């Protein structure tokens, strides 16, 4: 990116795509476009409509800086400070796990179940909320719902609070710092949802460099990756209303084990839902103390 070169949007994208590819960066073209869009404050369509637009020196310098960060395997979402989830833009930082498309399946599945039950004003609990993407998306859809979100990280809760305000649900969402259910003793909810840490400890060092930049606490699921599923399922019924729903996102190959943990605690395994790649990704457990109203 020499200063003497008359860089246009098109030429800089071509150069950056090749540079990322040479450095082994996944999705080189997409990452180049997202980062340049971020620097210019425009959407990606703008790049194609203005392919021949020259870049100013300050824009080139700012883009050069983020390209260096990406080559060092900093996730794009941390560089831009934003990630889309369920059609909403969420603030993210290195304090929180980056929301992923597979997690949208968890949200969509729970919303569909609630719609089928005609629950007027469900009370929701999100354990390990991180950025708040799961529960904020649900509250954004369910205008009458109220929510509680807990996380052990105070820094994560600050991000979640900002996102709740951004999407107009802060008045219906209470955030607590705590471990699992410690902050909600004596309360009950119609739905408990969680995307807990589920990477087995031995597998963490083998994760992609970008993933290893995310918070260790949000990744480490213990020796077999199931620690948090055990802890949550063992006591969840005390925090669910009769007939309530416990919904988990799970890692690849974990669905059957998590379902069995639910059965051991007298939950009905209502569904196991696959992600876009055909991998079992969501486990729904139903409290059996009374029939679910239809």
Secondary structure as GFF3:
##gff-version 3
##sequence-region A 1 294
A	DSSP	alpha_helix	9	22	.	.	.	ID=ss1
A	DSSP	alpha_helix	28	40	.	.	.	ID=ss2
A	DSSP	alpha_helix	44	49	.	.	.	ID=ss3
A	DSSP	alpha_helix	57	71	.	.	.	ID=ss4
A	DSSP	alpha_helix	76	80	.	.	.	ID=ss5
A	DSSP	beta_strand	82	85	.	.	.	ID=ss6
A	DSSP	beta_strand	88	91	.	.	.	ID=ss7
A	DSSP	alpha_helix	101	117	.	.	.	ID=ss8
A	DSSP	beta_strand	123	127	.	.	.	ID=ss9
A	DSSP	alpha_helix	133	141	.	.	.	ID=ss10
A	DSSP	beta_strand	146	151	.	.	.	ID=ss11
A	DSSP	alpha_helix	154	166	.	.	.	ID=ss12
A	DSSP	three_ten_helix	170	172	.	.	.	ID=ss13
A	DSSP	beta_strand	173	177	.	.	.	ID=ss14
A	DSSP	beta_strand	189	194	.	.	.	ID=ss15
A	DSSP	three_ten_helix	201	206	.	.	.	ID=ss16
A	DSSP	alpha_helix	209	212	.	.	.	ID=ss17
A	DSSP	three_ten_helix	216	218	.	.	.	ID=ss18
A	DSSP	alpha_helix	227	235	.	.	.	ID=ss19
A	DSSP	three_ten_helix	236	239	.	.	.	ID=ss20
A	DSSP	beta_strand	240	249	.	.	.	ID=ss21
A	DSSP	alpha_helix	255	264	.	.	.	ID=ss22
A	DSSP	beta_strand	268	274	.	.	.	ID=ss23
A	DSSP	beta_strand	280	286	.	.	.	ID=ss24
###
